[in-house]
Amino acid sequence: MKKVLITGATGAIGEACARYFSDNGYFVYIHYHSNQAKAEALSKELGNAEIEINSVSDNPLMNCEENIIYTGCNFYGGYMAHAADTL
């Protein structure tokens, strides 16, 4: 089975893409920025999907020796960066 990662899958275009690929036999990894509830509902509805918690631009906090992921780093730092730019 082919697999695809849809970034922004909870937005209108991302959701349409996720549905398209799911309907065409792909396993869909659903990425979202902040709408976890919509991502979970879409994953459940599609059936052949899984939520990808890591952002494509953030690094997760991991303990590789014990195989533990502490956070998927769904963190958007733009607001803090914008505030810091005004200082």
C-alpha distances in whole Angstrom, upper triangle without the diagonal:
4,6,10,13,16,19,22,20,23,25,25,23,20,20,20,17,15,16,15,11,11,13,11,7,6,7,10,13,16,19,23,26,28,27,26,26,25,21,22,22,19,17,19,19,15,14,10,12,14,17,18,21,22,24,23,26,28,27,27,30,29,31,28,31,30,27,28,27,30,28,25,28,28,31,32,35,36,39,40,40,42,45,45,46,49,50
4,7,11,13,17,19,18,21,23,23,20,18,18,18,15,13,14,13,9,10,12,10,7,5,6,9,11,14,17,21,24,26,26,24,26,24,20,21,22,19,17,19,19,15,15,11,12,14,16,16,20,20,21,20,23,25,25,25,28,28,30,28,31,30,27,27,26,29,27,24,26,26,29,30,33,33,36,38,37,39,42,42,43,46,48
4,7,10,13,16,14,18,20,20,18,15,16,16,13,11,13,13,9,9,12,11,9,5,5,6,7,11,13,17,20,23,22,21,22,20,17,18,19,16,14,17,17,14,14,10,9,11,13,12,16,17,17,16,20,21,22,22,25,24,27,25,28,28,24,25,23,25,24,20,23,22,25,26,29,30,33,34,34,36,38,39,39,42,44
4,6,10,13,11,15,16,17,15,12,13,13,10,9,11,11,8,9,12,11,10,7,6,5,6,9,11,14,17,20,20,19,21,18,15,17,18,15,13,17,17,13,14,11,10,11,12,11,15,15,15,14,17,19,20,20,24,24,27,25,29,29,25,25,22,25,23,19,21,20,22,23,26,27,29,31,31,32,35,36,36,39,41
4,6,10,9,13,14,16,14,10,12,13,10,9,12,12,10,11,15,14,14,10,9,6,5,6,7,11,14,17,17,16,18,16,13,15,17,14,12,16,17,14,15,12,10,10,9,8,11,11,11,10,14,16,17,17,21,21,24,24,27,27,23,23,20,22,19,16,17,16,19,19,22,23,26,27,27,29,31,32,32,35,37
4,6,6,9,10,12,10,6,8,10,7,6,10,11,9,11,14,14,14,11,11,7,6,6,6,9,12,15,14,14,16,14,11,14,15,12,12,15,15,13,15,13,10,11,10,9,12,12,11,10,14,16,18,18,22,23,26,26,30,29,26,25,22,23,20,16,17,15,18,18,21,21,24,26,26,27,30,31,31,33,36
4,5,9,9,12,10,7,9,12,10,9,13,14,13,14,18,18,18,15,14,10,8,7,5,7,9,12,12,13,16,14,11,14,16,13,13,17,18,16,18,16,13,12,11,9,11,10,8,8,11,13,15,16,20,22,25,25,29,29,25,24,21,22,18,15,15,13,15,14,17,17,20,22,22,23,26,27,27,30,32
4,6,6,9,8,5,8,11,10,10,13,14,14,15,18,19,20,17,16,12,11,8,6,5,7,9,10,11,13,11,9,13,14,12,13,17,17,16,18,17,14,14,11,11,11,12,10,10,12,14,17,18,21,23,27,27,31,30,27,25,22,22,19,15,15,12,14,13,16,16,18,21,21,22,24,26,26,28,31
4,5,8,7,4,5,8,8,7,9,12,12,12,15,16,17,14,14,10,9,6,6,6,9,11,10,10,12,9,7,11,11,9,10,13,13,12,15,14,11,11,10,10,12,13,12,13,15,17,19,20,23,25,28,28,32,31,27,26,23,23,20,17,17,14,16,16,20,20,22,24,25,25,28,29,30,32,34
4,7,8,6,6,9,10,9,11,14,15,15,17,19,20,18,16,13,12,8,8,6,8,9,7,8,9,6,6,10,10,8,10,13,13,13,16,16,13,13,11,12,13,14,13,15,17,18,21,21,24,26,29,30,33,32,29,27,23,24,20,17,17,14,16,16,19,19,20,23,24,24,27,29,29,31,33
4,6,5,6,8,10,10,12,14,15,16,18,20,21,19,19,15,14,11,10,8,9,10,9,12,12,9,10,13,13,11,14,16,16,15,19,19,16,16,14,15,16,17,15,16,18,19,22,23,26,28,32,33,36,35,32,30,26,26,23,20,19,16,17,16,19,19,20,23,24,23,26,28,28,30,32
4,6,5,6,9,10,11,12,14,15,17,19,20,19,19,16,16,13,13,12,13,14,12,15,15,11,12,15,14,12,15,17,16,15,19,19,17,18,17,18,19,20,18,19,21,23,26,26,30,32,35,36,39,38,35,33,30,30,27,23,23,20,21,20,23,22,23,26,27,26,29,31,31,32,35
4,5,5,6,9,10,11,12,14,15,17,19,17,18,15,15,13,13,12,14,16,15,17,17,14,14,17,16,13,16,18,17,16,19,19,17,18,17,17,19,20,18,17,20,22,25,26,29,31,35,35,39,38,35,33,30,30,27,23,23,20,22,20,23,22,24,27,27,26,29,31,31,33,36
4,5,5,6,9,10,11,12,14,15,17,15,15,11,11,9,9,9,12,14,13,14,15,12,11,14,14,11,13,16,15,13,17,16,14,14,13,14,15,16,15,14,17,19,22,23,26,28,31,31,35,34,31,29,26,27,24,20,20,17,19,18,22,21,23,26,26,26,29,31,30,32,35
4,5,5,6,9,10,10,12,14,16,14,14,11,11,9,10,10,13,14,12,13,13,10,9,12,11,8,10,13,11,11,14,14,12,13,13,14,16,18,17,17,20,22,24,24,28,29,32,33,36,35,31,30,27,28,24,21,22,19,21,20,24,23,25,28,28,28,31,33,33,35,38
4,5,5,6,9,10,11,12,15,14,15,12,13,12,13,14,16,18,16,17,17,13,13,15,14,11,13,15,13,12,15,15,14,16,16,17,19,21,20,19,22,24,27,27,31,32,35,35,39,38,34,33,30,31,28,24,25,22,24,24,27,26,28,31,31,31,34,36,35,37,40
4,5,5,6,8,10,11,13,11,12,10,11,10,12,13,16,18,17,18,18,15,13,16,15,12,13,16,14,12,15,14,13,15,15,15,18,19,18,17,20,23,25,26,29,30,33,33,37,36,32,31,28,30,27,23,24,21,24,23,26,26,28,31,30,31,34,35,35,37,40
4,5,5,6,9,10,11,9,9,6,8,7,10,12,15,17,15,15,16,13,11,13,12,9,9,12,11,8,11,10,9,11,12,13,16,17,17,17,20,22,24,24,27,28,31,31,34,33,30,29,26,27,24,21,22,20,22,22,26,26,28,31,31,31,34,36,36,38,40
4,6,5,6,9,10,10,11,9,11,11,13,15,18,19,17,17,17,13,12,14,12,9,10,12,10,7,11,10,10,13,14,16,19,21,20,20,24,25,27,27,31,31,34,34,37,36,32,31,29,30,27,24,25,23,26,26,29,29,31,34,34,34,37,39,39,41,43
4,5,5,6,9,9,11,10,13,13,15,17,20,22,20,20,20,17,16,17,16,13,13,15,13,10,13,12,12,15,17,18,21,22,22,21,25,27,29,29,32,33,36,35,39,38,34,33,31,33,30,26,27,25,28,28,31,30,33,35,35,36,39,40,40,42,45
4,5,5,6,5,8,7,10,11,14,17,20,22,20,20,21,18,16,17,17,13,13,15,13,10,12,10,10,13,15,16,19,20,20,19,23,25,27,27,30,31,33,32,36,35,31,31,28,30,28,24,26,24,27,27,30,30,33,35,35,36,39,40,40,42,45
4,5,5,5,6,6,10,11,14,17,20,22,20,19,19,16,14,15,14,11,10,12,10,7,9,7,8,11,14,15,19,21,21,21,24,26,27,27,30,30,33,32,35,34,30,30,28,30,27,24,26,24,27,28,31,31,34,36,36,37,40,41,41,44,46
4,6,7,10,10,14,14,18,20,23,25,23,22,22,19,17,18,16,13,13,14,12,8,11,10,11,15,17,19,22,24,25,24,28,30,31,31,34,34,37,36,39,38,34,34,31,33,31,28,30,28,31,31,34,34,36,39,39,40,43,44,44,46,49
4,6,9,10,14,16,19,21,25,27,25,24,24,21,19,20,19,16,15,17,15,11,13,11,13,16,19,20,23,25,25,24,28,30,31,31,34,34,37,36,39,38,34,34,32,34,32,29,30,29,32,32,35,35,38,40,40,41,44,45,45,47,50
4,7,9,13,15,18,21,25,27,25,24,24,21,19,19,19,16,14,16,14,11,11,8,11,14,17,18,22,24,24,24,27,29,30,29,33,32,35,33,36,35,31,32,30,32,30,27,29,28,31,32,35,36,38,40,40,41,44,45,45,48,50
4,6,9,12,15,18,22,24,23,21,22,20,17,18,18,15,13,15,14,11,11,8,9,12,14,15,19,20,21,20,24,25,26,26,29,29,31,30,33,32,28,28,26,29,27,24,26,25,28,29,32,32,35,37,37,38,41,42,42,45,47
4,7,10,13,16,20,22,21,19,20,18,15,15,16,13,10,13,13,9,9,5,6,8,11,12,16,17,19,18,22,23,24,23,26,26,28,27,30,29,25,25,23,26,24,21,23,22,25,27,30,31,33,35,35,37,39,40,41,43,45
4,6,9,13,16,18,17,16,17,15,11,12,13,10,8,11,12,9,9,6,5,6,8,9,13,15,15,15,19,20,21,21,24,24,27,26,29,28,24,24,22,24,22,18,20,19,22,23,26,27,30,31,32,33,36,37,37,40,42
4,6,10,13,16,15,13,15,14,10,11,13,11,9,12,13,11,11,9,6,5,6,6,9,11,12,12,16,17,18,17,20,20,23,23,26,25,21,21,18,20,18,14,17,15,19,20,23,24,27,28,29,30,33,33,34,37,39
4,7,10,12,11,10,12,10,7,9,11,8,7,11,12,10,12,10,7,6,5,5,8,10,11,12,15,16,17,17,20,21,24,24,27,26,23,21,18,20,17,14,15,13,16,17,21,22,24,26,26,28,30,31,32,34,36
4,7,10,10,9,12,11,8,10,13,11,10,14,15,14,15,14,11,9,6,5,6,8,7,8,12,12,14,14,18,19,22,23,26,25,22,20,17,18,15,11,12,10,13,14,17,18,20,22,23,24,26,27,28,31,33
4,6,6,7,10,9,7,10,12,11,11,15,16,15,17,17,13,11,8,8,7,9,8,10,12,13,15,15,18,20,24,24,28,27,24,22,18,18,15,11,12,8,11,11,15,16,17,20,20,22,24,25,26,28,30
4,6,8,11,11,9,13,15,14,15,18,19,19,21,21,17,15,11,10,9,9,7,10,11,11,14,14,17,20,23,25,28,27,24,22,18,18,14,11,10,7,8,8,12,12,14,16,17,18,20,22,23,25,27
4,6,9,9,9,12,14,14,15,17,19,20,21,22,18,16,12,12,10,12,10,13,14,14,16,16,18,21,24,26,29,28,25,23,19,18,14,12,11,7,9,9,12,13,14,16,18,19,20,22,23,25,27
4,6,6,6,9,10,11,12,15,16,17,18,19,16,15,11,12,11,13,13,16,17,17,19,19,21,23,27,28,31,30,27,24,21,20,17,14,14,11,12,13,16,17,17,20,21,22,23,26,27,28,30
4,5,5,6,9,10,10,12,14,15,16,17,14,12,9,11,9,12,13,16,18,17,19,17,19,21,24,26,29,27,24,21,18,18,15,13,13,10,13,14,18,19,19,21,23,24,26,28,29,31,32
4,5,5,6,9,10,11,12,14,15,17,15,13,11,13,13,16,16,19,21,21,22,21,23,24,27,29,32,30,27,24,21,21,18,16,17,14,16,17,21,22,22,24,27,27,28,31,32,33,35
4,5,5,6,9,10,10,12,14,16,13,13,11,13,13,16,16,19,21,21,23,22,24,26,29,30,33,31,28,26,23,23,20,17,18,15,17,18,22,22,23,25,27,27,29,31,32,34,36
4,5,5,6,9,10,11,12,13,10,9,7,9,10,13,13,16,18,18,20,19,22,23,26,27,30,28,25,23,20,20,17,15,16,13,16,17,21,22,23,25,26,27,29,31,32,34,36
4,5,5,6,9,10,11,12,10,8,7,10,11,15,16,18,21,21,22,20,22,23,26,27,30,28,24,22,20,20,18,15,17,15,18,20,23,24,25,27,29,30,32,33,35,36,38
4,5,5,6,9,10,12,11,11,10,14,15,18,19,21,24,24,25,24,26,27,30,31,33,31,28,26,23,24,21,19,21,18,21,22,26,27,27,30,31,32,34,36,37,38,40
4,5,5,6,8,10,8,9,9,12,14,17,18,19,22,23,24,23,26,27,30,30,33,32,28,27,24,25,22,19,21,18,21,22,26,26,27,30,31,32,34,36,36,38,40
4,5,5,6,7,5,6,7,10,12,16,17,18,22,22,23,22,24,25,27,28,30,29,25,24,21,22,20,18,20,18,21,22,26,27,28,31,32,33,35,36,37,39,41
4,6,5,8,7,8,10,14,15,19,20,22,25,25,26,24,27,27,29,30,32,30,27,25,23,24,22,20,22,20,24,25,29,30,31,33,35,36,37,39,40,42,44
4,6,9,9,11,12,16,18,21,22,23,27,27,28,27,30,30,33,33,36,34,30,29,27,28,25,23,25,22,26,27,31,31,32,35,36,37,39,41,41,43,45
4,6,6,9,11,14,17,20,21,22,25,26,27,26,29,29,32,32,34,33,29,28,26,27,25,22,25,22,26,27,30,31,33,35,36,37,39,41,41,43,46
4,6,8,11,14,17,20,22,23,26,27,27,26,29,28,31,30,33,31,27,26,25,26,25,22,25,23,27,28,32,33,34,36,37,39,41,42,43,45,47
4,7,11,13,16,19,20,21,25,25,26,25,27,27,29,28,31,29,26,25,24,26,24,21,24,23,26,28,31,32,34,36,37,38,40,42,42,45,47
4,7,9,13,15,17,18,21,22,22,21,24,24,26,26,29,27,23,23,21,23,21,18,20,19,22,24,27,29,30,32,33,34,37,38,39,41,43
4,6,9,12,14,15,19,19,19,18,20,20,23,22,25,24,20,19,17,19,17,14,17,16,19,21,25,26,28,30,31,32,34,35,37,39,41
4,6,9,11,13,16,16,17,15,18,18,21,21,24,23,19,18,15,16,14,11,14,12,16,18,21,23,25,26,27,29,31,32,33,35,37
4,6,8,10,13,12,13,12,15,15,19,19,22,21,17,16,13,15,12,9,11,10,14,16,19,21,23,24,25,27,29,29,31,33,35
4,6,9,12,10,11,9,12,13,17,17,21,20,16,14,11,12,9,5,8,7,10,13,16,18,20,21,22,24,26,27,28,31,32
4,6,8,7,7,7,10,12,15,16,19,19,16,14,10,11,8,5,6,6,9,12,14,17,19,20,20,22,24,25,26,29,30
4,5,5,7,8,12,14,18,19,22,22,19,17,14,14,11,7,7,6,8,9,12,14,16,17,17,19,22,22,23,26,27
4,6,8,10,14,16,19,19,23,23,20,19,16,17,14,10,10,9,11,11,13,15,18,19,18,20,23,23,23,26,28
4,7,10,13,16,19,20,23,24,21,20,17,17,14,11,9,10,10,9,11,12,15,16,15,17,20,20,20,23,25
4,7,10,12,16,17,21,21,19,17,14,14,11,8,6,7,7,8,9,12,15,15,14,17,19,19,20,23,24
4,7,9,13,13,17,18,15,14,11,11,9,8,6,9,10,12,12,15,18,17,17,20,22,21,22,26,26
4,6,10,11,15,15,12,11,7,8,6,5,5,9,10,13,14,17,19,19,19,22,24,23,25,28,28
4,7,10,13,12,11,9,6,6,5,7,7,11,12,15,16,19,21,19,20,24,24,24,26,29,29
4,6,9,9,8,6,5,6,7,9,10,14,15,18,19,23,24,23,24,27,28,27,29,32,32
4,6,6,6,5,6,8,10,12,14,17,19,22,23,26,28,26,27,31,31,30,32,35,35
4,5,5,6,8,11,13,14,16,19,21,24,25,28,30,29,29,33,34,32,35,38,37
4,6,8,11,13,16,17,19,23,24,27,28,31,33,32,32,36,37,35,37,40,40
4,6,9,11,14,16,18,22,23,27,28,31,33,32,33,36,37,36,38,41,40
4,7,10,12,14,16,19,21,25,26,30,31,30,31,35,35,35,37,40,40
4,6,9,11,14,16,19,22,24,27,29,28,29,32,33,32,35,37,37
4,6,7,10,13,15,18,20,23,25,24,25,29,29,29,31,34,34
4,7,9,12,13,17,18,22,23,22,24,27,27,27,29,32,32
4,5,8,10,13,15,19,20,19,21,24,24,24,27,29,29
4,6,9,12,14,17,19,19,20,23,24,24,26,29,29
4,5,9,11,14,15,15,16,19,20,20,22,25,26
4,7,10,12,14,14,16,18,19,20,22,24,25
4,6,9,10,11,12,15,16,16,18,21,22
4,6,7,9,10,11,13,14,16,18,19
4,6,5,6,9,10,11,12,15,16
4,5,5,6,9,10,10,13,15
4,5,5,6,9,10,11,13
4,5,5,6,9,10,11
4,5,5,6,9,10
4,5,5,7,9
4,5,5,7
4,5,5
4,6
4
